[in-house]
Amino acid sequence: MSDTRPEHSDSPRPADRVNEEIRALWLTHAGSLPATRRHEYEALLAEWAAAVRAEIVEAA
């Protein structure tokens, strides 16, 4: 997983950027994610969900 955030940043990356990384992960493995990459996917998914929530709060 390539995390481009500053090490001590409290703000999540934008959801669209995390989504791009999720898509790239799946494309790299032709749509069949191996068990060894599942943890990375789950971490990205949690990060994406947090980013979406932050964007919703920001929009409100």
N, CA and C atoms as an extended XYZ file, in Angstrom:
180
Properties=species:S:1:pos:R:3:atomname:S:1:resname:S:1:resid:I:1 pbc="F F F"
N         0.855       -1.171        0.000 N   MET     1
C         0.000        0.000        0.000 CA  MET     1
C         0.894        1.223        0.000 C   MET     1
N         0.672        2.143       -0.898 N   SER     2
C         1.479        3.342       -0.973 CA  SER     2
C         0.724        4.496       -0.347 C   SER     2
N         1.099        4.855        0.847 N   ASP     3
C         0.434        5.912        1.588 CA  ASP     3
C         1.210        7.197        1.382 C   ASP     3
N         0.594        8.190        0.730 N   THR     4
C         1.285        9.432        0.416 CA  THR     4
C         0.991       10.532        1.420 C   THR     4
N         0.293       10.221        2.510 N   ARG     5
C        -0.003       11.219        3.527 CA  ARG     5
C         1.236       11.507        4.361 C   ARG     5
N         1.328       12.738        4.896 N   PRO     6
C         2.395       12.995        5.862 CA  PRO     6
C         2.236       12.050        7.048 C   PRO     6
N         3.334       11.709        7.686 N   GLU     7
C         3.318       10.678        8.715 CA  GLU     7
C         2.350       10.962        9.860 C   GLU     7
N         2.195       12.211       10.274 N   HIS     8
C         1.356       12.536       11.424 CA  HIS     8
C         0.110       13.318       11.026 C   HIS     8
N        -0.390       13.112        9.871 N   SER     9
C        -1.567       13.831        9.393 CA  SER     9
C        -2.834       13.273       10.031 C   SER     9
N        -3.719       14.172       10.478 N   ASP    10
C        -5.004       13.759       11.032 CA  ASP    10
C        -6.084       13.712        9.961 C   ASP    10
N        -5.830       14.324        8.823 N   SER    11
C        -6.850       14.355        7.780 CA  SER    11
C        -6.640       13.202        6.805 C   SER    11
N        -7.723       12.498        6.492 N   PRO    12
C        -7.601       11.368        5.560 CA  PRO    12
C        -7.352       11.852        4.134 C   PRO    12
N        -6.798       10.963        3.317 N   ARG    13
C        -6.657       11.282        1.894 CA  ARG    13
C        -8.050       11.393        1.307 C   ARG    13
N        -8.210       12.108        0.206 N   PRO    14
C        -9.527       12.185       -0.441 CA  PRO    14
C       -10.014       10.799       -0.856 C   PRO    14
N       -11.320       10.594       -0.749 N   ALA    15
C       -11.924        9.295       -1.061 CA  ALA    15
C       -11.611        8.859       -2.490 C   ALA    15
N       -11.612        9.797       -3.423 N   ASP    16
C       -11.356        9.403       -4.812 CA  ASP    16
C        -9.930        8.884       -4.997 C   ASP    16
N        -8.992        9.420       -4.257 N   ARG    17
C        -7.610        8.954       -4.359 CA  ARG    17
C        -7.466        7.545       -3.772 C   ARG    17
N        -8.128        7.303       -2.638 N   VAL    18
C        -8.083        5.968       -2.032 CA  VAL    18
C        -8.794        4.971       -2.945 C   VAL    18
N        -9.906        5.403       -3.535 N   ASN    19
C       -10.652        4.538       -4.449 CA  ASN    19
C        -9.786        4.136       -5.645 C   ASN    19
N        -8.998        5.067       -6.158 N   GLU    20
C        -8.087        4.744       -7.263 CA  GLU    20
C        -7.104        3.650       -6.850 C   GLU    20
N        -6.618        3.732       -5.615 N   GLU    21
C        -5.670        2.724       -5.138 CA  GLU    21
C        -6.347        1.362       -4.976 C   GLU    21
N        -7.597        1.369       -4.513 N   ILE    22
C        -8.357        0.118       -4.392 CA  ILE    22
C        -8.557       -0.503       -5.772 C   ILE    22
N        -8.949        0.307       -6.736 N   ARG    23
C        -9.154       -0.195       -8.102 CA  ARG    23
C        -7.863       -0.762       -8.684 C   ARG    23
N        -6.765       -0.058       -8.455 N   ALA    24
C        -5.475       -0.522       -8.972 CA  ALA    24
C        -5.088       -1.860       -8.346 C   ALA    24
N        -5.371       -2.017       -7.073 N   LEU    25
C        -5.071       -3.282       -6.399 CA  LEU    25
C        -5.825       -4.428       -7.053 C   LEU    25
N        -7.113       -4.216       -7.305 N   TRP    26
C        -7.917       -5.267       -7.942 CA  TRP    26
C        -7.472       -5.515       -9.380 C   TRP    26
N        -7.161       -4.454      -10.115 N   LEU    27
C        -6.727       -4.622      -11.507 CA  LEU    27
C        -5.397       -5.365      -11.596 C   LEU    27
N        -4.517       -5.089      -10.653 N   THR    28
C        -3.221       -5.763      -10.625 CA  THR    28
C        -3.384       -7.270      -10.519 C   THR    28
N        -4.449       -7.685       -9.859 N   HIS    29
C        -4.676       -9.117       -9.633 CA  HIS    29
C        -5.825       -9.652      -10.477 C   HIS    29
N        -6.127       -8.962      -11.556 N   ALA    30
C        -7.146       -9.395      -12.526 CA  ALA    30
C        -8.492       -9.713      -11.872 C   ALA    30
N        -8.845       -8.921      -10.858 N   GLY    31
C       -10.156       -9.084      -10.232 CA  GLY    31
C       -10.258      -10.225       -9.246 C   GLY    31
N        -9.156      -10.913       -8.977 N   SER    32
C        -9.160      -12.027       -8.027 CA  SER    32
C        -8.064      -11.786       -6.993 C   SER    32
N        -8.438      -11.140       -5.904 N   LEU    33
C        -7.470      -10.730       -4.893 CA  LEU    33
C        -6.982      -11.924       -4.071 C   LEU    33
N        -5.663      -12.137       -4.021 N   PRO    34
C        -5.145      -13.253       -3.222 CA  PRO    34
C        -5.273      -12.957       -1.726 C   PRO    34
N        -5.329      -13.994       -0.930 N   ALA    35
C        -5.479      -13.851        0.520 CA  ALA    35
C        -4.354      -13.009        1.123 C   ALA    35
N        -3.186      -13.050        0.518 N   THR    36
C        -2.042      -12.299        1.043 CA  THR    36
C        -2.215      -10.787        0.911 C   THR    36
N        -3.112      -10.349        0.054 N   ARG    37
C        -3.353       -8.912       -0.147 CA  ARG    37
C        -4.652       -8.453        0.500 C   ARG    37
N        -5.372       -9.371        1.133 N   ARG    38
C        -6.675       -9.061        1.725 CA  ARG    38
C        -6.570       -8.000        2.823 C   ARG    38
N        -5.531       -8.079        3.648 N   HIS    39
C        -5.356       -7.108        4.727 CA  HIS    39
C        -5.177       -5.696        4.155 C   HIS    39
N        -4.398       -5.596        3.090 N   GLU    40
C        -4.184       -4.301        2.438 CA  GLU    40
C        -5.508       -3.748        1.916 C   GLU    40
N        -6.299       -4.609        1.280 N   TYR    41
C        -7.601       -4.194        0.760 CA  TYR    41
C        -8.508       -3.710        1.890 C   TYR    41
N        -8.551       -4.461        2.984 N   GLU    42
C        -9.414       -4.089        4.107 CA  GLU    42
C        -8.985       -2.762        4.723 C   GLU    42
N        -7.681       -2.516        4.803 N   ALA    43
C        -7.178       -1.246        5.325 CA  ALA    43
C        -7.558       -0.095        4.395 C   ALA    43
N        -7.423       -0.319        3.092 N   LEU    44
C        -7.814        0.708        2.126 CA  LEU    44
C        -9.314        0.981        2.191 C   LEU    44
N       -10.096       -0.063        2.347 N   LEU    45
C       -11.542        0.090        2.434 CA  LEU    45
C       -11.928        0.911        3.661 C   LEU    45
N       -11.291        0.650        4.790 N   ALA    46
C       -11.558        1.424        6.009 CA  ALA    46
C       -11.132        2.877        5.818 C   ALA    46
N       -10.000        3.093        5.165 N   GLU    47
C        -9.533        4.454        4.898 CA  GLU    47
C       -10.498        5.182        3.972 C   GLU    47
N       -10.977        4.478        2.950 N   TRP    48
C       -11.931        5.071        2.013 CA  TRP    48
C       -13.220        5.478        2.740 C   TRP    48
N       -13.737        4.590        3.596 N   ALA    49
C       -14.966        4.884        4.335 CA  ALA    49
C       -14.779        6.106        5.231 C   ALA    49
N       -13.633        6.217        5.888 N   ALA    50
C       -13.353        7.377        6.738 CA  ALA    50
C       -13.283        8.650        5.900 C   ALA    50
N       -12.687        8.559        4.727 N   ALA    51
C       -12.585        9.722        3.847 CA  ALA    51
C       -13.957       10.167        3.361 C   ALA    51
N       -14.816        9.215        3.027 N   VAL    52
C       -16.179        9.544        2.588 CA  VAL    52
C       -16.925       10.238        3.723 C   VAL    52
N       -16.825        9.698        4.937 N   ARG    53
C       -17.490       10.324        6.091 CA  ARG    53
C       -16.979       11.742        6.300 C   ARG    53
N       -15.667       11.942        6.203 N   ALA    54
C       -15.077       13.268        6.389 CA  ALA    54
C       -15.570       14.242        5.325 C   ALA    54
N       -15.700       13.769        4.092 N   GLU    55
C       -16.177       14.636        3.015 CA  GLU    55
C       -17.644       15.002        3.214 C   GLU    55
N       -18.436       14.083        3.747 N   ILE    56
C       -19.851       14.370        4.010 CA  ILE    56
C       -19.968       15.415        5.110 C   ILE    56
N       -19.199       15.257        6.178 N   VAL    57
C       -19.226       16.220        7.282 CA  VAL    57
C       -18.763       17.580        6.788 C   VAL    57
N       -17.720       17.597        5.977 N   GLU    58
C       -17.195       18.846        5.436 CA  GLU    58
C       -18.230       19.546        4.560 C   GLU    58
N       -18.977       18.787        3.782 N   ALA    59
C       -19.993       19.362        2.894 CA  ALA    59
C       -21.172       19.928        3.683 C   ALA    59
N       -21.436       19.355        4.833 N   ALA    60
C       -22.561       19.812        5.654 CA  ALA    60
C       -22.166       21.077        6.341 C   ALA    60
